[in-house]
Amino acid sequence: MTIPSASIASENQILKNPVKQWLIIFLAVLPFQLPLLQQLCFDQSATGFLQYDAPYYLANARAIFERGNGFAYPNPYDPDPNSPVIYFHWLIWLLGAGVKFLHLDPGMLYAAMGFIAAFVCGALTLKLVELTLPDPKGRKWWFLLTMWGGGIVFIAGAIGNLRAGRPLMEYPFGLDTGNGSWLSNWGRNIQFPTEAVYHGLVAAAWIAILQRRWLPAILTVVALAATHPFSGLQHLLILSAWFLFVALKDRTPAAWGRIGMVLIAGGLFAGYYFWFLNRFPAYRNLAALWSVPDPWYSVCGINLLVSIGPLAVLAICSLYCKHWRANEADKFWIIAFAITFLLMKHDWFIAPHQPAHFIHGYQWLPLWLIALPQLQSWTTLLFARVSRLKASLVCIFCCCLFISDNGAVIASELNGAERDVFSFAPGEREMFAWMNHAHLRGVLVCYDTRISYLTPVYTGVTPYYGHLNNTPNIRARWKNVSAWYRSGQTGPWLDSVDYLLIERSQPPAALDRSKWHELHGNPNFVLFAHERTAPR
């Protein structure tokens, strides 16, 4: 049984109609936005931050104008007043400008950026699918599967739980890298606003490459490299390898010139990250922490097997059915996958530097796009050989398996499984607003690590400690504050502190009122300023 020509014509009409096209994109994107929409609609204390690192980007953004020079910023979680102003990323600058000049709420700005970027990324992904599938049969469904598809992470985890006698959903993503935190398939990345922007840039670059529009490809990859080091390095290497392949085939001056342009961009990138930043001890100390081997950042064989194993088999079958005669697009996808794979496993060659950062679905989409034309062909053949009912049941079953990873993730997050959702505690929003309006500057101590982390996002003060991986000497700082809070032990460290933010329900063991005066209070918090700090 073949798909009627009327259905093909109808699908062509849908994909050429802008309104219907955006409805399909909306359908593809919506599931990944449900956790955000749930928080914003049902949580009056919502911040818009759904993941631990999310506030960090806005802290950096604000630091450009609070402690930086209007262009670059220091580490917002380094309370040293001499912390070097050495970091610049254009996306962070845009976020900072929105907070500084438009007075937008940091969390809402971040969420809105992600919502828009998710739809742009979805639209560009649809274009990738259209370029991959010239035949429009079922194209809208293949696009939805491109956005929703995953591996067998959830299925393997659920089977493991059942065999071990554990509840089905106790640890369903334990076989994935970082318990699924590194977003091993393409669509899931649009849950995070920054990743939605990065993936939109990558999709735009890949579209340009498939269309042999070399300058837009170079510019989009350079834009990516100018705002994210890991993805920037990854795609500069992919672009360099592809341009070298094309140059060896074309043997034209223009082809070699393109390599020169990418090498210049790569040289500037390397100069900034591997020479300029390393001149500063503050950066070297943090980079040393990031280089410590940690299972959370490592990619092992079982992670790859459950996240991309089935796709790898399908991609190989697709190439086999072509008698290994890969077309130009296939060759690009092979190169993109190979570079990404080597970066994910760079611990084979050098000391690992958080290899999981190179995942983010960049190893998933190339394999899927290699397999996609053959999957379309097999599906057409299936509908031609068996009844529509049987073919539809087979397709529905396979699709359910394919989208099970993302479906399980979204379901668990909607049921409250996401532990890093940030909401304001009672009185916290008012206190931050007052501090921001008072234009306070200096170092603040708060015993609550979550509040300390959010402080530079919503105010101009610098926390004594904040982000777990970006606060210098965070363990020693926490010990200092904990000893003072619990037993009243002080030390020279307290002389560098300008403000104390204390929860009324959990006061410190001792507070020398002769040195600290109350600056502002509400029913939940009280803010003290050191005697040397004049009230504003």
N, C-alpha and C positions, 0 to 999 in steps of 0.2 A: 504494500500500500504506500503510495507516494504522497508527499505533502502537496495539496492542491495548489495550482498556480495562483488562484485567487488569494490564498493565504500569504503567498510570497509577495504579491502586489500590495496586500494590506499591510504587511510588515514594512515594506519599503515606504509606504505612505506614512506610517507611524514615525519612522526614524527620520523622515524628511520634514515632518511637522514640528516646528520648534516647541510648541506647547506640549505636545505628546512626548517629545524627546526629553524635555525637562521633567515631565512627570515620571518617566522611567528612571531618570537620574535621581530624582527625589526618592523613589522607591528603593533604589540601590543604596542610597546614603542613610536613609531614615533609621534603620535598625541600630547603626553605630552611634546615632545621636540620642537614642532613647535614654541612656543613663543620665546624660546632661539635662535633657528636657525633664526627666523625673525630678532631678534635684531642684531645678529652677522653678518648677511648677508647684512642688509639694513641700519644699523646705524654705521657710521664710528666712532662715539664717544662712542660705546658700552663698558660697563665694564664687562658684563657677569653676573651681579647681577640683579635678577629679583624680589626680595622680600626684604622687609625692613630689616629683621634680617640677610640676607646673608652676607653683609660686616663685620658684627660683628664677625663671625667665623674667618675670615682672620685677623681681628684686634687682636683677641686672639692669633692666630697662630704666627703672627709677634712678639707679645709681649713676647713670650717665649725666643726669642733671642735678642730682643731690650731692654727689661726691666726685663726679668726673669733670670733664671739661666741655661738656655739651656734644662731644663726638665719641669719646671712649669712656670706659668706666673701670674702676677697680673691683676687686672681689667684694661684693656687698656684705659678705659674712666674715671679713677680716676687720676687726675693730682697730687695727693699727692705723692712726691718722696718716701715716706715710705709706700706706698700701699703694703700690704703683698703679697708675691709670694707664693700662696697656691693652685692654680688651675692646674689640669692636666687632659687631655683627649688625648688618643693616636691618635685619628683622627685629632685633632687640631695640635698635634705635627707633624704629617706627612705633613700637609699643610704648617706649618711653615718651615719645613725642605726644602720643595720644593721651597719656596720663598727665604730662606736664602742661601742655598747651590747650588741650580740649577738656581737661579735668574729668576724664572718664574713669569709672571704677575699674581698677586693674583686673579683677576677676571677670567682670562682664565684658571688658574689652577683649581679653584673652579668649573667652568663650565665643564671642561674636566673630572674631577672626577665624577661629577653628570651624565654625558653622559655614562661613562663606568659603573658606579654603576647601572644605570637604566637598562642596558642590562643584567647585572648579576642578578638583582632582577627579571627581566622578565623571565630569564631562570629558576631561582629557583621557581618562581610561576608556570611555566609550569610543573615542576616536582611535585609540590603539586597537580595540577590538575590531572596528570597522576596517582598519588597514590590514589586520591579520586575516579577516574573513571577507574577501570580496563577494562571496556568495552570501546574500542576506538571509538565507533560510535559518530561522531560529536565532538570529543575531541578538535580539533583545534579551533572550534567555541566556545566551552565552555571556553577555555583558553582566547580567545579574549574578551569574555564577562566578565571574571574574572578581566581582566585588565581595561576594559572600563566601567564596570557597576557601577551604583550608586543607588540612591533612587528616591524619587519623589519631591526633593527639588525644582528643576526648575519648574516642572509642577504646584506644589502647589503655588509657588511664582508668576508664570505667571497668574494663575487663580485669585489669590488675587489682582494682579494689574488690571486685566480686570474688576473685580467686583468693584474696587475702582475708576474706570475711569482713571487709570494711564496708561502710555505707557507700553507695554508688557515687555520691558527689563529695566524698570526704577530701580527696586529693586528686581531682580529675586531670589536672594539667601538670602533674609532677614530672612527666617525662619530657616536657618541653623545656627549652632553655629559660632559666630564671622563672620557672613556674608559669610560663606564658607571658612574662612581662616584656619580652623583646619582640612581640608582635610578628610572628613568623609568617603570616600570610599578608597579602597586599591590602585588602579592604579594612582590616582591623586597625590599621595605622591612622585612618581618618578620625578615630576617636580622640586623638590627641592633636590639638591645634597646630603645634609646631610641626609635627610629623605630616599633617595634612598639607601644610605649605611645602615642605621638602618633597613630598611625593608628587605634588602638583608640578614642581619644577622638574623632577626626574621624568615624569610622564611627558611633559612638554619637550624635553630634550630627546627622549626616545622617539617621539613622533617626528621631530625634525630629522633625526638620523634616518628613520625609515623612508622619509620623503627626500633624503639627500639634500636637505637645506642645512648646510654645514654651519653657517654663521649663527643662526638662532640656536643650534645645538651647543655651540661653544659658549654663547652668552648665558644660556640658562644654567649650564654646568658651572660656569664661573660665578654666577649669582648664588648657586647652592654652596659652592666652596667658600664664599664670602660670608656665610652665615652659619655653617655647621661643619666642624672639622672632620668628623668621621665620614659622613655621607659625601662631603666635598672631596676628600682624598679618594674615596671609593670610586666616584664617578669621573674624576679626573683621570684615574688609571684606566677605567673602562673606555673613556673617550680616546685616550692616547693609544691604547691597544687597537681599537677599531680603526682609527685614522692611520695607524701603521699598516694594518691589513689592507686598507683601501689604497694607500700609497704604493705598496708593493705590487698591487694589482694594476692600478691606473698608470703609475710611473709618470706623473705630470708634475710640473713645478707647483701648481696650485695645491695638489695633494700633499706635497712635502711642506708647503707653506702652512697648511692647516696644522700639521704636527708641530711646527715651530710656534704657532700661536698657543697651542695647548701647553707646550713645554714652558713658555714664558709664564703663563698663568700658574702652572705647577711650581715653577721656581719661586714666584712671589708667595704662593701658599706655603711652600717649604721654608722659605726665609722667615716668614712670620711665625709659624708654629714651631719650627725646629731650631731657629737661631735667635730671633728677636725675643720671644717669650722666655727662652731658656737663659737669657741674660739676667733674669730677675729671680733671686732666691725664693721669693714668695710663690712664684709659679712653679719653680723646680720642686719645692717641697710638696705642693699639691699633686704635681705630676707623678712624683714618687709613690704617693698613696694610691693613685689610680692604676699604677703598674703592678701593685701587689696581686699575685695570683688569687683569684676568688672564684669558687664554683658558680656563683651567681652570674658571672660574666663569661664563663667558658662554654664552648660548643662541643658536645661529644657526639659520638656516633648514633646513640639512641635518639638524641634530639633531632638529628637530621632524618633518621629513619621514619619517625612518626610525623614530622612536619612536612617533609618534601619527598619522602620515599615513594609514595604512589605516583606523584607527578613525574619523578625521574623515570619511573618505568614507562609511563605513558609517553613521555618525550622520546625515550629511546625507541619505543614501538613506532612512533610517528616517523622518526628518521629511517627506521628499518623499512617501513612501508614505502618510503621514497627511494629505496635502494641506496640510502646514505647520500643521496644527492641533495644536500641542503641548499635552499635558496639563500639569497643575501640576507633576508631578515633572520632566518634560522642561524646563520653564521654569527650575526650580531648577538642574538640571544645566547648562543653558546659562549661567546667571549664574555658577555655580561655576567653569566652564571659562573664561569670559571674564575674570573677576577674576584667576584664576591665570595666564592667558596674559599679561595686561597686567603682572602682577608679574614674570613671567619675562622680559619685554621692557621693563622699566621704564627701560632705557638709552635708549629712544626719547625719554624726557621729561626725565630727570634723570641725574646721574652714577651709574653702576652701583654697587650695593652687594651684590656676590655674588648675582646674580639666579638662579643655579642652585639656591640654597637653596629656591626655591619650587617645584621640580619634584616629586620624591619621589612620583610617581604621582598627584598631585592633579589633574593635567591629563589623566591617562589614564582614571581611573575614571568621571568624568562622561560622557565620550564613549562608553565601553563600555556604560554603563547606559542611555544614550539608544538605542543600537543593539540592545541585548539582546532586547527583545520582538520586533523585526522579524527578528532572526536566528532566534529560536525559531520564528516563523511560517514563514520560508523553509525551515527544516529539516523542519518537519512537512509542508510541501508537497512537498519533495524525496522524503521517504519515501512519500508518497501517490502520486507519479507514476512512480517508477522502482522497480526491485527493491530489496529490503532490502540485498542484497550491494553493488550499485552505490552506493546511497545511503551505506552504511556506509564504503565505500572513499573516497568524496568527503569525507565528514566527517573520517575519520582523516587524510587528506592535509592538509586545512585546519587541523586541530588541531595537527598536527606543525609546520606553518609558524608557527602562532600561539604555540606554546610554545617555539619554537626559541631565542629570546633567553634566557629563564631557564634552559632546559636547557643551553645552551652555557656560561653563567656558572657554574652549579653544577658542571658537568663540569670546567671549567678550574680551579675552586677545589679540587675534590677531587684534582686532579692536581698541586697545588702551585703554581698560578699566582698565588695571593694572596700579595703580598709584604709585607703589613703584619701578618701573624700574629705575635703576641708569645709567645715561649716563654722560660723561664728558662735562662740560661747556667749551666754547672756552678758551684756555689758561690754563685750569686746569691741563690737563695731563702733559704739559710741566713744570708747576710749581712744581707739585708733583715729577716729575722725577729729577728736579734740587735739590730739598730738599733732596731727597733720595741719590743722588750722593754726596751731600755735607755732608752727615752723620750728619744732624742736630739732636740735642737732646734738650729736654726741653718742656715747655708748650707754646702752641699756641692758640691765640684767632682769630677766624674768625666769623664775624657776621652771615654768611650763615650757618645754622644748618646742611645742607646736606654736605657741604664741610668739616665742622668740624667732622662730622660722618666718612667721608672717609679718613681723614688725617692719623690716625694710621694704615690704611690698606696699604697705599702707601708710607708712610714716617716713620721715627723713632721718630717723635715728638708726644707729647701727647696733645690732644685738651682740652681746658678749660671746654668744655662740648661737648657731642657727642650723644651716644645712649640714647634714651628717657628713657629707663627703667633701664639703668645700669650706668648712671652718678650720683654720689652722689650729693644731693642737687641741682638738675638741675634747678629747678624753681628759686632759689636764684641766681644761676650763670647766668641764662638768664636775670634776672632783672638787674644784675650788668652790663653786656655787653650792654644791650639795653639802659640803662641810659647813659652810656659813649658814645655810638655810636650816640644817638639821641641828647643829650644835653651837652656832654662833662663832665658829672659827673664821678669822679674817686673815688678811695678808696683803702684801703690796699690790696684788692684782686689783683690789677694791678701789685703790686710788685712781685707777683709770676709768672708773665707772661714773657716769653723770646722772643716771636715772635708775630707779628701782620700780618695777611694775609688779605689784603684789596682789594676789587674790585675797579678798577679805576672809574667805572661808579657809584659807591655808596660809596663815602668816608665818614669817620666819621665826626661828627660835629666839633671835635677839636683833634689835634694830636701835642703833645709837641715834636717838632723836635730836641730839645736839648737832649732828652733822647733816641730817636729812630733814627737809621740810616738805610738807604735803603740797603738791602742785595742782592736782586734780583728782577727783574721786567720783565714783558712782556706786550704786548698791553692790556691785560685784568686784570692782577693782579700785585700787588707790595707787596713784603715781607720786613717787617721791623724787625730789631733785636734790643733788648734793649742795652743800652750803656755798661751794664756789660757783655754782651754776645759777646765774641770775634768772629769776622767773621772767617770762616774756608776756 
